[in-house]
């Protein structure tokens, strides 16, 4: 038994406290990690290493568990003597008397995971930066689309105002009212365009159940004029009323990335008859969204790199290489789904897969 105890003490961070949480024993690893001597710890309350950021509810749950003679397991954030954050996988075991009626002491066995936690935090911070960069790239694309969609109505509005002035000078009331009404309709259309883009960029992080068709319509509404100019024919096989669970705006961003990439591939590869096929359906426990183009597909040499950050086949001025990388993160994190790509006979097929089971 002593050999087992020595093995545990030499390979883990161990402490013991009495029933009131007063430290009665610490091993050398505990002292080394927290920067205290044994004399500084023995006889002190174990909250000497408690981190002030840890919610009181956590400690309440801890005490309720171990006083109920149950083992408590958690990842706990602690504070060293020199005020460094320490993250520990912690197991606290109540030790009972011979009759197993009363708690004699508590033994805590810990494993240091500070490096792993800090690495995870660093990765999450980098991911936030990548999301921001992707969002800014989308913003640039949206502004370009707004400018594109406003160009024609602005020209028409300018002409309508000129004719409005002429009809006023001629005192032609009917003509004046016609041009006035036409101007109002043009301004309304431009206002609706702003509304569409504002909805896309409005803060929305709360997951919700929503119709898949809504995100598809929002993405196509934003790209409508561009697709018209590029003569891209879109065909649909849509199953109505399919609901998915996630962040609606983020799915719209994913669809914009995929659809914009298809548009760029049509142009880059000089495709004359440009066709997109969008299909949604339900199968087993999943909902599927397929986007198929005839833009010749993706070269096998770059398929393995397509989801890497900053990888792009486009010119630096028109591509950041974040679109598919961010799209993959969104589908996996915000929807617990999957995104995949396969080459078809004439182009590419992107498949988005969403679980039907909702957990709100």
C-alpha positions as CSV (number, residue, x, y, z in Angstrom):
1,X,0.0,0.0,0.0
2,X,2.9,2.3,0.8
3,X,4.4,1.7,-2.6
4,X,1.1,2.8,-4.3
5,X,1.0,5.9,-2.1
6,X,4.5,6.8,-3.1
7,X,3.8,6.2,-6.7
8,X,0.8,8.5,-6.6
9,X,2.6,11.2,-4.6
10,X,5.6,11.2,-7.0
11,X,3.6,11.4,-10.2
12,X,0.8,13.7,-9.2
13,X,0.0,16.8,-7.2
14,X,-1.4,15.6,-3.9
15,X,-2.8,17.3,-0.8
16,X,-4.9,16.3,2.2
17,X,-7.3,18.4,4.3
18,X,-9.4,17.8,7.4
19,X,-13.1,18.0,7.4
20,X,-13.0,21.8,7.5
21,X,-10.6,22.2,4.5
22,X,-7.5,22.9,6.6
23,X,-4.4,21.5,4.9
24,X,-2.8,18.6,6.7
25,X,-0.4,17.3,4.0
26,X,1.1,18.4,0.7
27,X,3.6,16.6,-1.4
28,X,6.7,18.1,-3.0
29,X,5.0,18.4,-6.4
30,X,2.3,20.5,-4.8
31,X,4.9,22.9,-3.3
32,X,6.9,23.0,-6.5
33,X,3.9,23.9,-8.6
34,X,2.4,26.6,-6.3
35,X,5.6,28.1,-5.0
36,X,4.9,27.6,-1.3
37,X,6.9,25.7,1.3
38,X,5.2,23.0,3.3
39,X,5.4,25.2,6.4
40,X,3.5,27.9,4.6
41,X,0.7,25.5,3.7
42,X,0.3,23.1,6.6
43,X,-2.4,24.4,8.9
44,X,-3.8,26.9,6.4
45,X,-7.1,26.7,4.7
46,X,-7.0,25.2,1.2
47,X,-8.4,28.4,-0.3
48,X,-4.9,29.8,-0.1
49,X,-4.5,28.6,-3.7
50,X,-8.1,29.5,-4.7
51,X,-8.4,31.7,-7.8
52,X,-10.5,34.8,-7.3
53,X,-12.1,34.3,-10.8
54,X,-13.6,31.0,-9.9
55,X,-17.4,31.4,-9.2
56,X,-18.6,30.7,-5.7
57,X,-21.1,28.3,-7.1
58,X,-18.3,25.9,-8.1
59,X,-17.0,25.6,-4.6
60,X,-20.6,25.2,-3.3
61,X,-21.0,22.3,-5.7
62,X,-17.6,20.9,-4.6
63,X,-18.5,20.9,-0.9
64,X,-22.0,19.5,-1.4
65,X,-20.5,16.6,-3.4
66,X,-17.7,15.6,-1.0
67,X,-19.7,16.1,2.2
68,X,-22.2,13.7,0.6
69,X,-19.3,11.2,0.6
70,X,-19.0,11.3,-3.2
71,X,-15.9,11.8,-5.4
72,X,-15.6,15.2,-7.0
73,X,-14.0,15.6,-10.4
74,X,-13.4,18.9,-12.3
75,X,-10.9,21.1,-14.0
76,X,-10.1,23.8,-11.5
77,X,-8.4,27.2,-12.0
78,X,-5.9,27.9,-9.1
79,X,-3.5,30.7,-8.3
80,X,0.2,30.2,-7.4
81,X,2.1,32.2,-4.7
82,X,3.5,34.5,-7.5
83,X,0.0,35.0,-8.9
84,X,0.2,32.7,-11.9
85,X,-2.9,31.0,-13.2
86,X,-2.7,27.2,-12.9
87,X,-5.3,24.8,-14.4
88,X,-5.6,21.4,-12.8
89,X,-7.6,18.3,-13.5
90,X,-8.7,17.7,-9.9
91,X,-10.1,14.6,-8.1
92,X,-11.2,15.0,-4.5
93,X,-11.9,11.8,-2.5
94,X,-13.6,11.7,0.9
95,X,-11.8,9.3,3.2
96,X,-14.2,7.5,5.7
97,X,-13.6,6.0,9.1
98,X,-13.5,2.2,9.6
99,X,-17.3,2.0,9.9
100,X,-17.6,4.1,6.7
101,X,-20.0,6.4,8.5
102,X,-18.0,9.6,9.0
103,X,-15.6,11.6,6.8
104,X,-12.1,11.6,8.4
105,X,-10.3,13.7,5.7
106,X,-10.2,14.6,2.1
107,X,-7.5,13.6,-0.4
108,X,-7.0,15.7,-3.5
109,X,-5.1,14.3,-6.5
110,X,-4.4,16.7,-9.3
111,X,-2.8,16.8,-12.7
112,X,-1.4,20.0,-14.3
113,X,-3.0,20.9,-17.6
114,X,-2.0,24.5,-17.7
115,X,-0.1,24.3,-20.9
116,X,-3.0,22.5,-22.7
117,X,-5.5,25.1,-21.5
118,X,-3.3,28.0,-22.4
119,X,-2.8,26.5,-25.9
120,X,-6.5,26.1,-26.3
121,X,-7.1,29.7,-25.3
122,X,-4.5,30.8,-27.8
123,X,-6.1,28.7,-30.6
124,X,-9.5,30.2,-29.7
125,X,-8.0,33.7,-29.8
126,X,-6.5,33.1,-33.2
127,X,-9.8,31.7,-34.4
128,X,-11.5,34.9,-33.3
129,X,-9.0,36.9,-35.3
130,X,-9.6,34.7,-38.3
131,X,-13.4,35.2,-37.9
132,X,-12.9,38.9,-37.8
133,X,-10.7,38.9,-40.9
134,X,-13.3,36.8,-42.7
135,X,-16.1,39.1,-41.6
136,X,-14.2,42.1,-42.9
137,X,-13.6,40.4,-46.2
138,X,-17.3,39.6,-46.4
139,X,-18.0,43.3,-45.6
140,X,-15.8,44.4,-48.5
141,X,-17.7,42.0,-50.8
142,X,-21.0,43.2,-49.5
143,X,-20.1,46.9,-50.1
144,X,-19.1,45.9,-53.6
145,X,-22.4,44.2,-54.1
146,X,-24.3,47.2,-52.8
147,X,-22.4,49.5,-55.1
148,X,-23.2,47.2,-58.0
149,X,-26.9,47.0,-57.2
150,X,-27.2,50.8,-56.7
151,X,-25.4,51.8,-59.9
152,X,-28.4,51.3,-62.2
153,X,-31.1,52.7,-59.9
154,X,-28.9,55.7,-59.2
155,X,-28.7,56.4,-63.0
156,X,-32.4,55.9,-63.3
157,X,-33.0,58.2,-60.3
158,X,-30.9,60.9,-61.8
159,X,-32.8,60.7,-65.1
160,X,-36.1,60.6,-63.2
161,X,-35.2,63.8,-61.2
162,X,-34.3,65.5,-64.5
163,X,-37.6,64.6,-66.0
164,X,-39.3,65.7,-62.8
165,X,-37.9,69.1,-63.2
166,X,-38.9,69.3,-66.8
167,X,-42.5,68.3,-66.1
168,X,-42.7,70.9,-63.3
169,X,-41.5,73.6,-65.7
170,X,-44.1,72.4,-68.3
171,X,-46.8,72.4,-65.5
172,X,-47.7,68.8,-66.6
173,X,-49.2,67.5,-63.3
174,X,-49.8,63.9,-64.5
175,X,-46.2,63.6,-65.9
176,X,-44.9,65.1,-62.7
177,X,-46.7,62.6,-60.5
178,X,-45.6,59.7,-62.6
179,X,-41.9,60.7,-62.3
180,X,-42.4,61.4,-58.6
181,X,-43.9,57.9,-58.1
182,X,-41.1,56.3,-60.1
183,X,-38.4,58.1,-58.0
184,X,-40.0,56.9,-54.8
185,X,-40.0,53.3,-56.0
186,X,-36.4,53.6,-56.9
187,X,-35.5,54.9,-53.5
188,X,-37.6,52.2,-51.8
189,X,-35.7,49.5,-53.8
190,X,-32.4,51.0,-52.7
191,X,-33.6,51.1,-49.1
192,X,-34.6,47.4,-49.3
193,X,-31.1,46.6,-50.5
194,X,-29.6,48.3,-47.4
195,X,-32.1,46.3,-45.3
196,X,-30.9,43.0,-46.8
197,X,-27.3,43.8,-46.1
198,X,-28.0,45.2,-42.6
199,X,-29.8,42.0,-41.6
200,X,-26.8,40.0,-42.7
201,X,-24.3,42.0,-40.6
202,X,-26.5,42.4,-37.5
203,X,-25.0,40.8,-34.4
204,X,-26.6,37.4,-33.9
205,X,-24.8,34.7,-31.9
206,X,-27.8,33.0,-30.3
207,X,-28.6,29.7,-31.8
208,X,-32.2,29.2,-32.9
209,X,-34.4,26.9,-35.0
210,X,-35.0,28.5,-38.4
211,X,-36.0,27.5,-42.0
212,X,-33.1,26.5,-44.2
213,X,-34.8,28.3,-47.1
214,X,-34.4,31.6,-45.3
215,X,-30.6,31.5,-45.4
216,X,-30.6,30.4,-49.0
217,X,-32.9,33.2,-50.0
218,X,-30.8,35.8,-48.1
219,X,-27.6,34.7,-49.8
220,X,-29.1,34.7,-53.3
221,X,-30.8,38.1,-52.7
222,X,-27.4,39.6,-51.9
223,X,-25.8,38.0,-55.0
224,X,-28.8,38.4,-57.3
225,X,-27.5,41.3,-59.5
226,X,-24.0,39.8,-59.7
227,X,-25.3,36.5,-60.8
228,X,-27.6,38.2,-63.4
229,X,-24.6,40.1,-64.8
230,X,-22.5,37.0,-65.0
231,X,-25.4,35.1,-66.6
232,X,-25.4,32.3,-64.0
233,X,-28.5,30.1,-64.3
234,X,-29.8,28.7,-60.9
235,X,-32.0,25.7,-60.7
236,X,-33.6,24.4,-57.5
237,X,-34.9,21.2,-56.0
238,X,-36.0,22.5,-52.6
239,X,-37.9,20.6,-49.9
240,X,-40.0,23.1,-48.1
241,X,-40.2,23.7,-44.4
242,X,-36.8,22.1,-43.5
243,X,-35.7,23.5,-40.1
244,X,-32.2,23.5,-38.7
245,X,-30.6,24.6,-35.5
246,X,-27.8,27.1,-35.4
247,X,-26.9,30.8,-36.1
248,X,-28.8,31.9,-39.2
249,X,-26.4,34.8,-40.2
250,X,-23.4,32.5,-40.1
251,X,-25.0,30.0,-42.4
252,X,-25.8,32.8,-44.8
253,X,-22.1,33.7,-44.7
254,X,-21.2,30.1,-45.5
255,X,-23.5,30.0,-48.5
256,X,-22.1,33.4,-49.7
257,X,-18.6,31.9,-49.6
258,X,-19.6,28.8,-51.6
259,X,-21.7,30.6,-54.1
260,X,-19.1,33.4,-54.6
261,X,-16.4,30.8,-55.2
262,X,-18.6,29.2,-57.8
263,X,-19.1,32.5,-59.5
264,X,-15.3,33.1,-59.5
265,X,-14.7,29.6,-60.9
266,X,-17.0,30.3,-63.8
267,X,-15.2,33.4,-64.7
268,X,-11.7,32.0,-64.0
269,X,-12.3,28.9,-66.2
270,X,-14.1,30.8,-68.9
271,X,-17.3,28.7,-68.6
272,X,-20.0,30.0,-71.1
273,X,-23.1,28.1,-70.0
274,X,-23.0,28.7,-66.3
275,X,-25.3,26.6,-64.1
276,X,-25.8,26.2,-60.4
277,X,-28.0,23.6,-58.9
278,X,-29.3,24.0,-55.3
279,X,-30.9,21.0,-53.6
280,X,-32.2,20.4,-50.1
281,X,-33.7,17.2,-48.6
282,X,-34.1,15.1,-45.5
283,X,-32.6,11.7,-45.1
284,X,-32.5,9.5,-42.0
285,X,-31.5,11.8,-39.1
286,X,-30.0,14.6,-41.2
287,X,-30.9,17.5,-43.4
288,X,-28.8,18.0,-46.5
289,X,-28.0,21.1,-48.6
290,X,-26.2,20.5,-51.9
291,X,-24.7,23.2,-54.2
292,X,-23.5,21.9,-57.5
293,X,-21.8,23.9,-60.3
294,X,-20.4,23.1,-63.8
295,X,-17.2,25.1,-63.3
296,X,-14.8,22.2,-64.0
297,X,-14.2,21.3,-60.3
298,X,-11.2,21.6,-58.0
299,X,-7.8,20.2,-58.9
300,X,-6.8,17.1,-56.9
301,X,-3.5,18.7,-55.9
302,X,-5.3,21.4,-53.9
303,X,-8.3,19.6,-52.6
304,X,-6.5,18.6,-49.3
305,X,-5.6,22.3,-48.8
306,X,-8.9,23.9,-49.5
307,X,-9.9,24.2,-45.8
308,X,-6.6,25.6,-44.6
309,X,-6.5,29.2,-43.5
310,X,-5.1,31.7,-46.0
311,X,-5.0,29.1,-48.8
312,X,-6.4,30.5,-52.0
313,X,-6.1,30.0,-55.7
314,X,-7.4,33.5,-56.4
315,X,-5.3,36.7,-56.9
316,X,-4.4,38.4,-53.6
317,X,-6.7,41.3,-54.4
318,X,-9.8,39.2,-54.7
319,X,-9.2,36.3,-52.2
320,X,-8.2,36.0,-48.5
321,X,-8.2,32.2,-48.3
322,X,-10.4,32.3,-45.3
323,X,-13.8,31.5,-46.8
324,X,-13.8,27.7,-46.8
325,X,-11.7,27.6,-43.6
326,X,-14.3,29.8,-41.7
327,X,-17.2,27.9,-43.4
328,X,-15.9,24.6,-42.0
329,X,-15.6,26.0,-38.5
330,X,-19.1,27.5,-38.7
331,X,-20.8,24.3,-39.9
332,X,-19.0,22.2,-37.3
333,X,-19.2,24.6,-34.3
334,X,-22.4,26.5,-34.8
335,X,-24.5,23.6,-36.3
336,X,-22.6,20.4,-35.2
337,X,-22.7,19.5,-38.9
338,X,-20.4,18.6,-41.7
339,X,-19.2,20.2,-44.9
340,X,-17.7,18.1,-47.7
341,X,-16.7,18.6,-51.4
342,X,-16.6,16.2,-54.3
343,X,-15.8,16.8,-57.9
344,X,-18.6,15.9,-60.3
345,X,-18.3,15.1,-64.0
346,X,-18.4,18.8,-64.9
347,X,-17.7,20.7,-61.7
348,X,-18.0,20.8,-57.9
349,X,-20.5,19.6,-55.4
350,X,-20.5,21.1,-51.8
351,X,-22.7,19.2,-49.4
352,X,-23.7,20.6,-46.0
353,X,-25.1,18.1,-43.5
354,X,-27.1,19.2,-40.5
355,X,-28.4,17.0,-37.6
356,X,-32.2,17.0,-37.2
357,X,-32.0,16.4,-33.4
358,X,-32.2,19.9,-31.8
359,X,-30.7,20.6,-28.4
360,X,-31.8,24.1,-27.3
